[in-house]
Amino acid sequence: MIESSRPIAEVARELGINEGTLGNWCNKYRREHPVSEELNLPERSRLRELERENRELRLQAEFLKKAAAFFAREQQ
């Protein structure tokens, strides 16, 4: 959660916990483990863009794997 840009609500649903609880845990972790090198605004923007693109590409790859498996079953 800390290293990704996934929304707290999404991760909390996956873990089956309250999003407020997870948010508190993340905030506590961030306070106890400050980042030594802060990114400037353009770097943050670019990082978010690359993380979004990475998520999309992972979803596409997952879909293609499922489609290939489906068509492989249909051929048999």
C-alpha positions as CSV (number, residue, x, y, z in Angstrom):
1,M,0.0,0.0,0.0
2,I,2.8,2.4,0.9
3,E,4.8,1.8,-2.2
4,S,1.9,1.7,-4.7
5,S,-0.5,4.4,-5.7
6,R,-3.6,2.2,-5.1
7,P,-6.4,3.9,-3.2
8,I,-6.6,3.0,0.5
9,A,-10.3,2.0,0.1
10,E,-9.4,-0.5,-2.6
11,V,-6.7,-2.2,-0.5
12,A,-8.9,-2.1,2.6
13,R,-11.7,-4.0,0.8
14,E,-9.2,-6.6,-0.4
15,L,-7.9,-7.1,3.1
16,G,-11.4,-7.0,4.7
17,I,-10.6,-4.1,7.1
18,N,-12.0,-0.7,7.6
19,E,-10.4,1.9,5.3
20,G,-10.1,4.4,8.2
21,T,-8.0,1.8,10.1
22,L,-5.7,1.2,7.1
23,G,-5.4,4.9,6.6
24,N,-4.3,5.4,10.2
25,W,-1.8,2.6,9.9
26,C,-0.4,4.1,6.7
27,N,-0.1,7.6,8.2
28,K,1.6,6.2,11.3
29,Y,4.1,4.3,9.1
30,R,4.8,7.4,7.0
31,R,5.4,9.4,10.2
32,E,7.8,6.8,11.5
33,H,9.5,6.2,8.2
34,P,9.9,9.6,6.5
35,V,11.1,9.7,2.9
36,S,14.5,11.2,2.8
37,E,14.3,12.5,-0.8
38,E,11.1,14.2,-1.6
39,L,10.0,14.3,-5.2
40,N,9.3,17.6,-6.7
41,L,5.9,18.3,-8.3
42,P,6.8,17.3,-11.9
43,E,8.5,14.1,-10.7
44,R,5.4,13.1,-8.6
45,S,3.2,13.8,-11.5
46,R,5.3,11.6,-13.8
47,L,5.5,8.9,-11.2
48,R,1.7,8.8,-10.9
49,E,1.4,8.7,-14.6
50,L,3.9,5.7,-14.9
51,E,2.1,3.9,-12.0
52,R,-1.2,4.3,-13.8
53,E,0.2,3.1,-17.0
54,N,1.8,0.1,-15.2
55,R,-1.6,-0.8,-13.7
56,E,-3.3,-0.7,-17.0
57,L,-0.6,-2.8,-18.7
58,R,-0.8,-5.4,-15.9
59,L,-4.6,-5.5,-16.3
60,Q,-4.2,-5.9,-20.1
61,A,-1.7,-8.7,-19.7
62,E,-4.0,-10.5,-17.2
63,F,-6.9,-10.2,-19.6
64,L,-4.8,-11.6,-22.5
65,K,-3.7,-14.6,-20.4
66,K,-7.3,-15.4,-19.5
67,A,-8.4,-15.0,-23.2
68,A,-5.6,-17.2,-24.4
69,A,-6.6,-19.9,-21.8
70,F,-10.2,-19.6,-22.8
71,F,-9.5,-20.0,-26.5
72,A,-7.0,-22.9,-25.8
73,R,-9.9,-24.7,-24.0
74,E,-12.2,-24.0,-26.9
75,Q,-9.8,-25.6,-29.4
76,Q,-9.7,-28.9,-27.5
